[in-house]
């Protein structure tokens, strides 16, 4: 039975992932700033986690290590999005986005290195907007550039982990119908539901490391 850690589980894709892994009877620890939506789900342990705060991440890693003797799968799903024209964004806007999308993910991985199973699969949830040459949306300069940074981090860590069997990949998602998308773009209708995307991510987290390592994989029907 695999031990799974998932971030950003209060709603959207993260919440659907928790439900799916629970239904498959995996052992799951869910990290989120709001755990009210997941506290009743079977096979789930949860802890309030703010990925923008190093002390909160450290406390959560201690919780994980007390629950699990190892981690088989880490899904860095948590995300922060600011939708503003670039000339109206502030230093604090960029900082808040990067703290969650890049710094928090990196710190969680760093603190969990000794806990990873030798065949651990780390899955970073990125965005198609973070890939060079893809279609971009105005207002997402902080978000998309942070996801580009997460993609490069994925490639760098695959190099650093190459002497072990730890695998790391990034899924660059296209539009998914989530609360975060609706908050940023009210009325926009995405082609995929959160549950549909969560099913894909679950399967990839279990099987993708057999075929990919250090890869940035577009998961989008848009072109480019």
Secondary structure, DSSP 4 states (H G I P E B T S, - for coil): --EEEEE--SSHHHHHHHHHHHHTT-EEEEEES--TTTTTSTTEEEEE--TT-HHHHHHHHHHHHHH-S-EEEEEE---------GGG--HHHHHHHHIIIIIIHHHHHHHHGGGEEEEEEEEEEEEGGGSTTS---TT-HHHHHHHHHHHHHHHHHHHHTTTSS-EEEEEEE--EE-HHHHHHSTT---SEEHHHHHHHHHHHHHHGGGT-SS-EEEE-SS--
